[in-house]
Amino acid sequence: MLELPASTAFNKRIPKQKFYDNLSVTPELKRVFIEQISAIYWRNKIATSTLNVGAGERVTELEVFEIRLTKPELDTRVLQLIDKEIPYHILFLLEHNGQYQAWVGYKEPSLVKQGIFKVNTYYSTDWVEQDKLYLRLEGLTIDAVYDGFVRQIAGERLTSQNGAATSLKDAVERDTQRQQLIKQISALEKKVNNEKQFNRRVELNAELKRLKAELEVL
């Protein structure tokens, strides 16, 4: 699955109560922790002190958390809360009945408060058996290792249409624009199908054509 050197192993169980008792959590989100999560493990710590890689400019450490679930789904607000409160980048491995998913957020430091991060976009793999979840450790710096995991998990979503090399930040921004356009196109297609007036349908179809052209460029 994720073959990391023994030097990175941490293997510490984190009581889930630490998150919903010590942080500002709504009763609804506390119920998610209780009902959807059975256990949380801090499996690995990838850093210059545990791995023979150079320091990163954006990423100081990369943590690997395994979250064992009571059912094959998790409210992503849980990941957002953990990502927000822990000042390091995190690779999440979700487990349920021997099936695994990898999740990772594109995490950037907040411009408002030092030591706080924001995650606007998450990427995930499909549910697969443990031995079929392949994630390669690549890169000579912590930045490169993190970027490599994000790109592997995101797959085609972060692949440039013309094959040009782009930074991870640029690739994520382009993907965000694509996802927004896809939502707009889907909503507009429903409007077209429900519109009865001919002139209005023509207008909507023209706008739909424009949005699809934008999507092709991205």
C-alpha positions in Angstrom: 0.0 0.0 0.0 2.2 2.8 1.3 5.7 1.4 1.8 7.6 3.9 3.9 10.9 3.3 5.6 10.8 2.0 9.2 12.4 5.3 10.3 9.2 7.2 9.6 7.0 4.9 11.7 5.1 6.5 14.5 2.1 4.2 15.1 0.5 6.2 17.9 -3.3 5.9 18.5 -4.9 9.3 18.9 -8.1 9.2 21.0 -10.9 10.8 18.9 -12.1 12.5 22.0 -9.1 14.8 21.7 -10.6 16.3 18.7 -14.2 16.8 19.8 -13.5 17.5 23.5 -10.6 20.0 23.1 -11.6 21.8 19.9 -14.5 24.0 18.9 -16.8 21.3 17.5 -20.5 21.6 17.0 -22.7 18.8 18.5 -23.4 17.6 15.0 -19.7 17.2 14.1 -19.1 15.6 17.5 -21.8 13.0 16.6 -19.9 12.3 13.3 -16.7 11.6 15.2 -18.6 9.2 17.5 -20.7 7.4 15.0 -18.5 7.3 11.9 -15.0 6.8 13.4 -13.9 3.8 15.4 -10.2 4.7 15.7 -7.5 7.2 14.6 -3.8 6.2 14.3 -0.9 8.5 13.6 1.1 6.0 11.4 4.0 7.9 10.0 6.0 11.1 10.2 7.8 12.1 7.0 10.4 14.8 7.8 14.1 15.5 7.3 14.7 13.9 10.7 13.0 10.6 9.7 13.8 10.4 6.0 16.8 11.1 3.8 15.2 14.1 1.9 15.8 17.8 1.9 13.8 20.4 3.7 10.8 21.9 2.0 9.9 25.5 1.5 6.2 24.9 1.9 6.0 21.6 3.7 7.9 21.1 6.9 6.4 17.6 7.8 4.0 15.2 6.2 2.0 13.1 8.6 0.1 9.9 7.7 -3.1 9.3 9.6 -5.2 6.1 9.4 -8.8 6.6 10.2 -10.8 3.4 10.8 -14.5 3.9 9.9 -17.7 2.2 11.1 -19.1 2.5 7.5 -17.5 3.2 4.1 -18.0 7.0 4.2 -16.8 9.9 6.2 -18.1 13.5 6.5 -15.2 15.5 5.0 -15.7 18.2 7.7 -13.8 15.8 10.0 -10.7 15.9 7.7 -11.1 19.7 7.4 -11.1 20.0 11.2 -8.0 17.8 11.6 -6.2 19.6 8.8 -7.1 23.0 10.3 -5.9 22.2 13.8 -2.7 20.3 13.0 0.0 22.6 11.5 1.4 20.0 9.2 0.4 18.5 5.9 -1.5 15.2 6.2 -2.1 12.1 4.1 -5.3 10.3 5.3 -5.8 6.6 4.9 -9.4 5.7 5.5 -10.1 2.0 6.3 -13.3 0.0 6.4 -13.5 -3.8 6.4 -10.1 -4.2 4.8 -10.8 -1.7 2.1 -8.8 1.5 1.9 -9.1 5.0 0.4 -6.4 7.7 0.3 -7.4 11.3 0.9 -5.3 14.4 0.8 -6.1 18.1 0.8 -4.2 20.8 -1.0 -3.2 22.7 2.1 -2.0 26.2 2.2 -1.1 28.5 5.2 -3.7 31.0 6.1 -3.0 34.6 5.2 -4.9 35.8 8.2 -3.4 33.8 11.1 0.1 32.3 11.4 0.2 28.6 12.1 -3.3 28.0 10.7 -3.9 26.2 7.4 -6.8 26.2 5.0 -7.8 23.4 2.7 -10.2 24.3 -0.2 -9.9 21.1 -2.2 -9.6 17.4 -1.3 -8.6 14.5 -3.6 -9.3 10.9 -3.0 -8.9 7.4 -4.6 -11.6 4.8 -5.0 -12.1 2.2 -2.3 -9.6 -0.7 -3.0 -8.1 -3.6 -1.2 -5.0 -2.7 0.8 -2.5 -4.3 -1.6 -4.0 -2.4 -4.5 -3.6 1.1 -3.1 -0.3 2.1 -4.7 1.3 5.3 -3.6 4.9 5.9 -4.4 7.3 7.9 -2.3 9.0 10.2 -4.8 11.0 13.4 -4.6 14.2 14.8 -3.1 12.5 17.3 -0.7 9.5 17.2 1.6 7.7 19.6 -0.8 8.2 17.1 -3.7 7.1 14.1 -1.7 3.9 15.9 -0.7 3.3 17.2 -4.3 3.8 13.6 -5.6 1.2 12.2 -3.3 -1.3 14.9 -4.2 -0.8 14.3 -7.9 -1.0 10.5 -7.6 -4.2 10.6 -5.6 -5.8 13.3 -7.8 -4.8 11.4 -11.0 -6.2 12.9 -14.2 -7.8 15.9 -12.4 -4.4 17.5 -12.1 -3.0 16.4 -15.5 -2.5 19.2 -18.0 -4.5 18.8 -21.3 -1.4 19.7 -23.4 1.1 17.8 -21.3 2.8 21.0 -20.1 4.5 20.9 -16.7 2.8 23.1 -14.2 3.2 23.8 -10.5 0.9 22.0 -8.1 -0.7 25.3 -7.1 -1.5 26.1 -10.7 -2.8 22.6 -11.4 -5.1 22.8 -8.4 -6.4 26.2 -9.4 -7.1 25.0 -12.9 -8.9 21.9 -11.5 -11.0 24.1 -9.2 -12.1 26.2 -12.2 -12.9 23.1 -14.1 -15.0 21.7 -11.3 -16.9 25.0 -11.0 -17.6 25.0 -14.7 -18.8 21.4 -14.7 -21.3 22.3 -11.9 -22.5 25.4 -13.9 -22.9 23.3 -17.0 -24.8 20.7 -15.2 -27.2 23.2 -13.7 -27.6 25.1 -17.0 -28.4 21.8 -18.8 -31.3 21.2 -16.4 -32.6 24.7 -17.0 -32.5 24.2 -20.7 -34.5 20.9 -20.4 -37.1 22.6 -18.2 -37.4 25.8 -20.2 -40.6 26.1 -22.3 -40.0 29.4 -24.1 -38.1 29.1 -27.4 -36.3 32.4 -27.1 -35.1 31.7 -23.6 -33.9 28.2 -24.6 -31.9 29.8 -27.4 -30.2 32.1 -24.9 -29.5 29.4 -22.4 -28.0 27.1 -25.1 -25.8 30.0 -26.2 -24.5 30.3 -22.7 -24.1 26.6 -22.4 -22.0 26.5 -25.5 -19.8 29.3 -24.1 -19.2 27.4 -20.9 -18.4 24.2 -22.7 -15.9 26.0 -24.8 -14.2 27.4 -21.6 -14.1 23.9 -20.2 -12.4 22.5 -23.3 -9.7 25.2 -22.9 -9.0 24.2 -19.3 
